[in-house]
Amino acid sequence: MASVEEHRGIPRLMWESEHEWKLRTMFMDSNETYFTGDRLAALSMSWANWKFMGNTYGTAVQAILEDCHNRCPEEVDAEINKIREMAIPKVKFVKASSESFGSRTGPPSAGKGKKW
C-alpha cells in the first residue's frame, strides 16, 4: 500500500495536482500559528476550493479564508494566476466572410389553410 503524502499531519488529497498541493502547503505554513489540526486542514481545503474552483462560503467563513489568504506570500497569487492562465483555452475567433448563405426575412409560414 502506498503511503499518503502529508504536510503538518494533513494528508494530500488524491486528486490534488502538484501545483495545488504546493500552494496548499504554503497556505498551511502561513496560517499554522492561527489554526492547527483538523481546523487548519478544513480551512486549507476550503481555501483551495475557493481559489482553484471558484467556490464561495458564508460571510463568516469567507472572511476567515480572506484573512488566511492575506497571510500567504505574494508567490501564492502569482502561482494561482499562472495555473489559471494555463487552464484557459487559447481560442482564436475568425471573422465571418461577407458571403451570404441565405437569410430569413420573417417567421416561417404557418401553412395557411392547412390543418395539422
C-alpha positions as CSV (number, residue, x, y, z in Angstrom):
1,M,0.0,0.0,0.0
2,A,1.4,3.4,-1.0
3,S,2.0,5.9,1.8
4,V,0.0,9.1,1.8
5,E,1.9,12.4,1.4
6,E,1.4,14.7,4.4
7,H,2.3,18.2,5.5
8,R,1.9,19.1,9.1
9,G,0.0,15.9,9.6
10,I,-2.5,16.9,6.9
11,P,-2.8,14.4,4.0
12,R,-2.6,15.4,0.4
13,L,-5.9,14.7,-1.4
14,M,-5.5,12.1,-4.1
15,W,-6.9,14.5,-6.8
16,E,-4.6,17.4,-6.0
17,S,-2.1,18.4,-8.6
18,E,1.5,19.2,-7.7
19,H,0.7,22.9,-8.0
20,E,-2.4,22.7,-5.8
21,W,-0.6,20.7,-3.1
22,K,2.4,23.0,-3.1
23,L,0.2,26.1,-2.7
24,R,-2.0,24.4,-0.1
25,T,1.2,23.6,1.9
26,M,2.2,27.2,1.7
27,F,-1.3,28.2,3.0
28,M,-0.8,25.8,5.9
29,D,2.6,27.2,6.7
30,S,1.3,30.8,6.6
31,N,-1.5,30.0,9.0
32,E,-0.1,27.4,11.3
33,T,0.2,29.9,14.2
34,Y,-3.5,30.7,13.9
35,F,-5.0,27.3,13.3
36,T,-3.9,23.6,13.8
37,G,-5.0,20.1,13.1
38,D,-8.4,19.5,11.6
39,R,-9.3,23.2,11.6
40,L,-6.2,24.0,9.5
41,A,-6.9,21.1,7.2
42,A,-10.5,22.1,6.7
43,L,-9.6,25.8,6.0
44,S,-6.8,24.7,3.6
45,M,-9.3,22.6,1.7
46,S,-11.9,25.4,1.7
47,W,-9.3,27.9,0.6
48,A,-8.2,25.6,-2.3
49,N,-11.8,25.1,-3.4
50,W,-12.2,28.9,-3.3
51,K,-9.0,29.7,-5.2
52,F,-8.9,26.8,-7.7
53,M,-12.6,26.1,-8.3
54,G,-14.3,29.4,-7.5
55,N,-16.4,28.2,-4.6
56,T,-17.6,30.8,-2.1
57,Y,-18.7,30.3,1.5
58,G,-20.9,32.1,4.1
59,T,-19.8,35.6,5.2
60,A,-18.0,34.4,8.4
61,V,-16.1,31.6,6.7
62,Q,-15.2,33.7,3.6
63,A,-13.8,36.4,5.9
64,I,-11.6,33.9,7.7
65,L,-10.4,32.5,4.3
66,E,-9.6,36.0,3.1
67,D,-7.6,36.7,6.3
68,C,-5.8,33.5,5.9
69,H,-5.1,34.2,2.2
70,N,-3.7,37.6,3.1
71,R,-1.1,36.0,5.3
72,C,0.2,33.9,2.3
73,P,3.3,35.1,0.4
74,E,2.8,37.0,-2.8
75,E,4.2,34.0,-4.6
76,V,0.9,32.2,-4.0
77,D,-1.1,34.6,-6.0
78,A,1.4,34.6,-8.8
79,E,1.3,30.8,-8.9
80,I,-2.5,30.8,-8.9
81,N,-2.6,33.2,-11.8
82,K,-0.1,31.0,-13.7
83,I,-2.4,28.0,-13.1
84,R,-5.5,29.9,-14.3
85,E,-3.6,31.1,-17.4
86,M,-2.6,27.6,-18.3
87,A,-6.2,26.4,-17.8
88,I,-7.8,29.0,-20.1
89,P,-8.1,27.6,-23.6
90,K,-6.4,29.7,-26.3
91,V,-9.2,30.3,-28.8
92,K,-8.9,32.5,-31.9
93,F,-12.1,33.7,-33.4
94,V,-12.3,34.1,-37.2
95,K,-14.3,36.9,-38.7
96,A,-17.1,35.7,-40.8
97,S,-16.9,36.3,-44.5
98,S,-19.3,38.7,-46.3
99,E,-20.7,35.8,-48.4
100,S,-24.4,35.3,-47.9
101,F,-25.6,31.9,-47.1
102,G,-29.3,32.7,-47.2
103,S,-31.4,34.7,-44.9
104,R,-34.8,34.7,-43.3
105,T,-37.0,37.7,-43.7
106,G,-39.6,36.7,-41.1
107,P,-41.1,33.8,-39.3
108,P,-41.7,30.6,-41.2
109,S,-45.1,30.5,-42.8
110,A,-47.7,28.6,-40.8
111,G,-49.1,26.9,-43.9
112,K,-52.2,28.9,-44.2
113,G,-55.3,26.9,-44.8
114,K,-53.6,23.6,-43.7
115,K,-54.8,21.7,-40.7
116,W,-52.2,19.8,-38.8
